[in-house]
């Protein structure tokens, strides 16, 4: 079994190109609420949404998904000083 990799982002961006498995996403909200949209895309989140989640100011939310994607992983993040950690294979 392949080990999961992880990426931390503080702004919207590409996580991975090509197919894989989205294992988990942790959202860390800054001074206001943060939202994240994870899409099976290689550019701005389109119609192939894998996850949409939010965290209130000063909190964290973690979701374990274990879902397959085919094109890539792209995260769109909103909020003031947010961060996300994405685990994938």
Buried (B, 14 or more C-beta within 10 A) or exposed (E): EEEBEEBEBEEBEBBBEEEBBBBBBBBBBBEEBBBBBBBBBBEEBEEBEBBEBBBEEEEBBEBEBEEEBEBBBBBBBBBEEBBBBBBBB
